[in-house]
């Protein structure tokens, strides 16, 4: 199993492959949730920054 902290790109590619193939039970849901939460927080900060400058 690829660790997202060791090889983030490799982990995302393997996770995407598993999801596309319907192999959901093989996906580390805790890592996936953590990644999605991080992406959402980053997007929110980016949007706040954009709207503050205008």
C-alpha distances in whole Angstrom, upper triangle without the diagonal:
4,6,10,12,11,11,12,13,10,8,12,12,9,10,13,13,12,15,17,16,17,14,14,13,9,9,9,13,14,12,13,17,17,16,19,21,21,22,25,26,26,28,30,31,32,34,36,36,38,40,41,42,45
4,6,9,8,7,8,10,7,5,9,10,8,9,12,13,12,15,17,17,18,15,15,15,12,11,10,13,14,11,12,16,15,14,17,19,19,19,22,24,23,25,28,28,29,31,33,33,35,37,38,39,42
4,5,5,6,7,10,9,6,10,12,10,11,14,15,15,16,19,20,20,17,17,16,13,12,10,13,12,9,11,14,13,12,16,17,16,17,21,21,21,23,26,26,27,29,31,31,33,35,36,37,40
4,6,5,4,8,8,5,7,10,10,10,13,15,15,16,18,20,20,18,17,17,15,12,10,12,11,7,9,12,10,9,12,14,13,14,17,18,17,19,22,22,23,25,27,27,29,31,32,33,36
4,6,6,10,10,9,11,14,14,14,16,18,18,20,22,23,24,22,20,21,18,15,13,15,13,10,12,14,12,11,14,15,13,15,18,18,17,20,22,22,23,26,27,27,29,32,32,33,36
4,6,9,9,9,11,13,13,14,17,18,19,20,23,24,25,22,22,22,18,16,15,17,16,13,15,17,15,14,17,19,17,18,21,21,20,23,26,25,25,29,30,30,31,34,35,35,38
4,6,5,6,9,10,11,12,14,15,16,18,20,21,22,20,20,21,18,16,15,17,16,13,14,17,15,13,17,18,16,17,21,21,20,22,25,25,24,27,29,29,30,33,34,35,37
4,6,5,6,9,10,10,12,14,15,16,18,20,21,19,19,20,17,14,14,15,15,11,11,14,13,10,13,15,13,13,17,18,16,18,21,21,21,24,26,26,27,30,31,31,34
4,5,5,6,9,10,11,12,14,15,16,18,20,19,19,20,18,15,15,17,17,13,13,16,15,12,14,17,15,14,18,19,17,19,22,22,22,24,27,26,27,30,31,32,34
4,5,5,6,8,10,11,12,14,15,17,18,17,17,19,15,13,14,16,17,13,13,17,16,14,16,19,17,17,21,22,21,22,25,26,25,28,30,30,31,34,35,35,37
4,5,5,6,9,10,11,12,14,15,17,15,14,16,12,10,10,12,13,10,10,13,13,11,13,16,15,15,18,20,19,21,24,24,24,27,29,29,30,33,34,35,37
4,6,5,6,9,10,10,12,14,15,14,14,16,13,11,11,12,13,10,9,12,12,9,11,14,14,13,16,18,17,18,21,22,22,24,26,27,27,30,32,32,34
4,5,5,6,9,10,11,12,14,14,14,16,13,12,13,15,16,13,12,16,16,13,15,18,17,16,19,21,20,21,24,25,24,26,29,29,30,32,34,35,36
4,5,5,6,9,10,11,12,11,12,13,10,9,11,13,15,12,12,15,16,14,16,19,19,18,21,23,22,23,26,28,27,29,32,32,33,35,37,38,39
4,5,5,6,9,10,11,9,9,11,9,6,8,10,12,10,8,12,13,11,12,16,16,16,18,21,20,21,24,25,25,27,30,30,31,33,35,36,38
4,5,5,6,9,10,10,10,13,11,9,12,12,15,13,10,13,15,13,13,17,17,16,18,21,20,20,23,25,25,26,29,30,30,32,34,35,36
4,5,5,6,9,8,10,13,11,10,13,14,17,15,13,17,18,16,17,20,21,19,22,25,24,24,27,29,28,30,33,33,33,36,38,39,40
4,6,5,6,5,6,9,7,7,10,12,15,14,12,15,17,16,16,20,21,20,22,25,25,25,28,30,30,31,34,35,35,37,39,40,41
4,5,5,6,6,9,9,7,11,11,15,14,11,14,16,15,14,18,19,18,20,23,23,23,25,28,28,28,31,33,33,34,37,38,39
4,5,8,9,12,12,11,15,15,18,17,14,17,20,18,17,21,22,20,22,25,25,24,27,29,29,30,33,34,33,35,38,39,40
4,5,8,11,10,11,15,16,19,18,16,19,22,20,20,23,25,23,25,28,28,28,30,33,32,33,36,37,37,39,42,43,43
4,5,8,9,10,14,14,18,17,15,17,20,19,19,22,24,23,24,27,28,27,30,32,32,33,36,37,37,39,41,43,43
4,6,6,7,11,12,16,16,14,16,19,18,19,22,23,23,24,27,28,28,30,33,33,34,36,38,38,40,42,43,45
4,5,5,9,9,13,13,11,13,16,16,16,19,21,20,22,24,25,26,28,30,30,31,34,35,36,37,40,41,42
4,6,8,9,12,13,12,14,17,17,18,20,22,22,24,26,27,28,30,32,33,34,36,38,38,40,42,44,45
4,7,9,12,12,11,14,16,16,17,20,21,22,23,26,27,27,30,31,32,33,36,37,38,40,42,43,45
4,6,9,8,8,11,13,12,14,16,17,18,20,22,23,24,26,28,28,30,32,33,34,36,38,39,41
4,6,6,6,9,10,11,13,14,16,17,19,20,21,23,25,26,27,29,31,32,33,35,37,38,40
4,5,5,6,8,10,10,12,14,15,16,18,20,21,22,24,26,27,28,30,31,33,34,36,38
4,5,5,6,9,10,11,12,14,15,17,18,20,21,23,24,26,27,29,30,32,33,35,37
4,6,5,6,9,10,11,12,14,15,16,18,20,21,23,24,26,27,29,30,32,33,35
4,5,5,6,9,10,11,12,14,15,16,18,20,21,23,24,26,27,29,30,32,34
4,5,5,6,9,10,11,12,14,15,16,18,20,21,23,24,26,27,29,31,32
4,6,5,6,9,10,11,12,14,15,17,18,20,21,23,25,26,27,29,31
4,5,5,6,9,10,11,12,14,16,16,18,20,21,23,25,26,27,29
4,5,5,6,9,10,10,12,14,15,16,18,20,21,23,24,26,28
4,5,5,6,9,10,11,12,14,15,17,18,20,21,23,25,27
4,5,5,6,9,10,11,12,14,15,17,18,20,21,23,25
4,5,5,6,9,10,10,12,14,15,17,18,20,22,23
4,5,5,6,9,10,11,12,14,15,17,18,20,22
4,5,5,6,9,10,11,12,14,16,17,19,21
4,5,5,6,9,10,11,12,14,15,17,19
4,5,5,6,9,10,11,12,14,16,17
4,5,5,6,9,10,11,12,15,16
4,5,5,6,9,10,11,13,15
4,5,5,6,9,10,11,13
4,5,5,6,9,10,11
4,5,5,6,9,10
4,6,5,6,9
4,6,6,7
4,6,6
4,6
4
